[in-house]
Amino acid sequence: MSVLSLKGGVGKTTVTLGLAGAAAAQKLRCVVVDLDPQANATTVLAPDGVQFTANDILTGDRPVAIGDALAVSGWGEPVRVLAGEPALERRNHPPDGHPGRHHVRAALAGLRDADLVLIDCPPSLAELTRNALAASDTALIVTEATAFALAGAQQALDAVDAVRSAHNLRLRPAGIVVNRFRVGAAEHRFRLDELIAAYRDLVIDPVLPERSAVTRAQGAGVPIQRWPSPGAREVSRVFAGYLTLLTTARTGAGPFSKGASR
């Protein structure tokens, strides 16, 4: 699953980490592929003994095998990491105009011992994100309830559709997660209503509430599921629901997403 957004700062990495923590809590084997040159997911997951990064597996001539590049995260054995690094930015805008859009797909083809693979994409729709989409079964779009939410979601969905048509017929949108939602903010309610009106079947219910526990857990390098506060428990329940929704949809056992409701 690719986790993507049109711009930075909307919580794309937060959603990736929340799902990884939910998977670990359910004893699922999860791999986080950090394709973001900022490598924030790698920083929080703090993998031990990193020898190779995502940049190494994307090398065209003699790429490193995915099994050699994965490292166990600081969260424990259930979560492994393909680390990101700033050098990935060169692959986001290839100077020769040839992005090698199947390099991630080819690398992940060698991965056999994972129940869930989460690809944390860069905060743009450039080549690394398109490469991730070409390797994914599903794409989860993250946004906030702001004036740019509707246009950003549409552009992300357009990118998913373009990659599906050209490179990956199995790709489909997993849904739209609305992050850092404040129930008491009239602007947030208005923007959520806009999203629901446009994409009712894709807006995932419930929205993710804004809670300080999220940034505190990330700063401490632990999953939100282990942070001791009521806000953390609330957010953890939301992510557990998301994981159930997304994994049951993958196996065809239930609806893929449901319209948001209040």
Secondary structure in CASP SS format (residue, H / E / C, confidence):
PFRMAT SS
TARGET T0000
AUTHOR 0000-0000-0000
METHOD secondary structure of the structure
MODEL  1
M C 1.00
S E 1.00
V E 1.00
L E 1.00
S C 1.00
L C 1.00
K C 1.00
G C 1.00
G C 1.00
V C 1.00
G C 1.00
K H 1.00
T H 1.00
T H 1.00
V H 1.00
T H 1.00
L H 1.00
G H 1.00
L H 1.00
A H 1.00
G H 1.00
A H 1.00
A H 1.00
A H 1.00
A H 1.00
Q C 1.00
K C 1.00
L C 1.00
R C 1.00
C E 1.00
V E 1.00
V E 1.00
V E 1.00
D E 1.00
L C 1.00
D C 1.00
P C 1.00
Q C 1.00
A C 1.00
N H 1.00
A H 1.00
T H 1.00
T H 1.00
V H 1.00
L H 1.00
A C 1.00
P C 1.00
D C 1.00
G C 1.00
V C 1.00
Q C 1.00
F C 1.00
T C 1.00
A H 1.00
N H 1.00
D H 1.00
I H 1.00
L C 1.00
T C 1.00
G C 1.00
D C 1.00
R C 1.00
P C 1.00
V C 1.00
A C 1.00
I H 1.00
G H 1.00
D H 1.00
A H 1.00
L C 1.00
A E 1.00
V E 1.00
S E 1.00
G C 1.00
W C 1.00
G E 1.00
E E 1.00
P E 1.00
V E 1.00
R E 1.00
V E 1.00
L E 1.00
A C 1.00
G C 1.00
E C 1.00
P H 1.00
A H 1.00
L H 1.00
E H 1.00
R H 1.00
R H 1.00
N H 1.00
H C 1.00
P C 1.00
P C 1.00
D C 1.00
G C 1.00
H C 1.00
P C 1.00
G C 1.00
R C 1.00
H C 1.00
H H 1.00
V H 1.00
R H 1.00
A H 1.00
A H 1.00
L H 1.00
A C 1.00
G C 1.00
L C 1.00
R C 1.00
D C 1.00
A C 1.00
D C 1.00
L E 1.00
V E 1.00
L E 1.00
I E 1.00
D E 1.00
C C 1.00
P C 1.00
P C 1.00
S C 1.00
L C 1.00
A C 1.00
E H 1.00
L H 1.00
T H 1.00
R H 1.00
N H 1.00
A H 1.00
L H 1.00
A H 1.00
A H 1.00
S C 1.00
D C 1.00
T E 1.00
A E 1.00
L E 1.00
I E 1.00
V E 1.00
T E 1.00
E E 1.00
A C 1.00
T C 1.00
A C 1.00
F C 1.00
A H 1.00
L H 1.00
A H 1.00
G H 1.00
A H 1.00
Q H 1.00
Q H 1.00
A H 1.00
L H 1.00
D H 1.00
A H 1.00
V H 1.00
D H 1.00
A H 1.00
V H 1.00
R H 1.00
S H 1.00
A H 1.00
H C 1.00
N C 1.00
L C 1.00
R C 1.00
L C 1.00
R E 1.00
P E 1.00
A E 1.00
G E 1.00
I E 1.00
V E 1.00
V E 1.00
N E 1.00
R C 1.00
F E 1.00
R C 1.00
V C 1.00
G C 1.00
A C 1.00
A H 1.00
E H 1.00
H H 1.00
R H 1.00
F H 1.00
R H 1.00
L H 1.00
D H 1.00
E H 1.00
L H 1.00
I H 1.00
A H 1.00
A H 1.00
Y H 1.00
R C 1.00
D C 1.00
L C 1.00
V E 1.00
I C 1.00
D C 1.00
P C 1.00
V C 1.00
L C 1.00
P E 1.00
E C 1.00
R C 1.00
S H 1.00
A H 1.00
V H 1.00
T H 1.00
R H 1.00
A H 1.00
Q H 1.00
G H 1.00
A H 1.00
G C 1.00
V C 1.00
P C 1.00
I H 1.00
Q H 1.00
R H 1.00
W C 1.00
P C 1.00
S C 1.00
P H 1.00
G H 1.00
A H 1.00
R H 1.00
E H 1.00
V H 1.00
S H 1.00
R H 1.00
V H 1.00
F H 1.00
A H 1.00
G H 1.00
Y H 1.00
L H 1.00
T H 1.00
L H 1.00
L H 1.00
T H 1.00
T H 1.00
A H 1.00
R H 1.00
T C 1.00
G C 1.00
A C 1.00
G C 1.00
P C 1.00
F C 1.00
S C 1.00
K C 1.00
G C 1.00
A C 1.00
S C 1.00
R C 1.00
END
